[in-house]
Amino acid sequence: MQKEYRLGSIVTMKKPHPCGTNEWVITRTGADIKIKCSNCGRSVMMPRVEFNKKVKKILTY
């Protein structure tokens, strides 16, 4: 199943970030997805396939 998201979308990941939140903002799309923690601002970049496995829910488009 292809999930629909774009720049600025807020997503919930399956595992929470060590800072305590599991909400992330998408800052880059393409072959790799870059997400930024909405609480502490930490950025993480991962392949799209891995991102699709780890995302739980898309909160806003």
N, C-alpha and C positions, 0 to 999 in steps of 0.2 A: 504494500500500500504506500503510495506516495503522499507524504505530508506536505501541506502548503504553508509556507512561511516566507517572509521577506525581511529586508532591513528594518530594524526597529521593532520586530515582533518580540513579544515576551513569552518565553517558554519555561516549562517546569521540567527539570531533569529527574530521573529515577532516584539518584542518590544526591543528598544535599551537599553543598559546599562546606568545607570545614568552618567557615565563618557562621554557619547556621541557617542560611537561606538556600532554597533550591530554585529560585527565579533568576533567569538569565535573559539578557537582551542580545539579539543577533546584531553584530556590527559588520559582518562581511559574509557574503555568500559566493558560491562558485563550487569548484571541486572540493574545496575545504570550507568549513564553516568556522567563523570566529565569534565567540560569545563572551559577554562581559557580565560578571556577577553584579546584580542590582544592589547588593548590600556593601561590599568592600571594593568593588571596581576592578578586581582581578580579571585578566583576559586569558582565555584558553582557545587554542585553535586545534581543530580535529578534522579528519576526513569526513565527508558527507555521509558515507556508509556507517561509520561509527556513531556519528551524531544521530542518525535516524534510529539506531538501536537504543541509544541512551535517553532520548527525549520521551517524556511521559505524556505531556499535554501542551498544546499551544493556547496560551491565555488570550493574547491579542494579536491581530494581524497587523 
